[in-house]
């Protein structure tokens, strides 16, 4: 119970101060328990001390040194949670919509990226405005989000389970992956002919395209699905925030499907530019087909490794 309480307090604090605060709080709790009636059990002592310390979020504010007001302390944490969810889904929605538009777009890359960023900024601004407006009304009229809990006092039994550190999923890495997938999606469909080998003749750069743009066009929908599945994988990680059996299973299945589609595409030799293949085989010690086979093996190994790792974490730390 003490470990859960300390976790509940420190997770509200900046990362750099969590370890020190956890140590201080542990000492404080131990000292208070040591001064109590020795006839009480350890469980009774800990529960009494935690009741005295009160709601972890209120205690976290005292360790932070100042109150954080935006909507108001009563709604602030729920406001931040809803705001993050809205911004995330707006980002995903606009990115997917832009990706679909790219499939049929004839605009140049600068116009596409510019339009995407403008739409994203406008959508996030509108979403944030609506969320702020709703919570401002709740604050103004004193409405409670948790009906029936207005007068309920905090109790140690309300503490959530404190998951092990290795059970956590890095949201920063997931957001970065989503951003990179979205950027690659836009560049792939608008800048495809510029992906290849560059060489300089008479002071001018020339390029031998990597792909046969005519043939790869028939795979656009499948390639788009691969990007979307990769974004969906990271979205699931962000929403859950920790490894469970269900998360691990879904992520593993999506990883395998995504890898299977990718392998199917790259092993279709018609998508590769013949000139690029000829130059590759002229200057490299192995054939282009063997290189594709090597890449296929690498993709399989990485996918299996990620899937096994996810399933292990899901089983090892899968208690809800």
Buried (B, 14 or more C-beta within 10 A) or exposed (E): BBEBBBBBBBBBBEEEBBEEBBEEBBEEBBEBBEEBEEEEEEEEBBBBBBEEBEBBBBBBBEBBEEEEEBBBEEBBBBBBEBBEBBBBBBBBEBBBBBBEBBEEBEEEBEEBBEBBEEBBEEBBEEBBEEBBEBBBEBBEEEEEEEEEEEEEEBEBEEBEEBBEEEBEBEBEEBBEBBBEBBEEBBBBBBEBEEBBBEEEEEEEEEEBBBBBEEBBBEBBEEBBBBBBBBBBBBBBBBBBBBBBBEBBBBBBEBBBBBBBBBBEBBEBEEBBBEEBBEBBBEEEEEEBEEBBEEBBEEBBEEBBEBBEBBBEBBEBBBEE
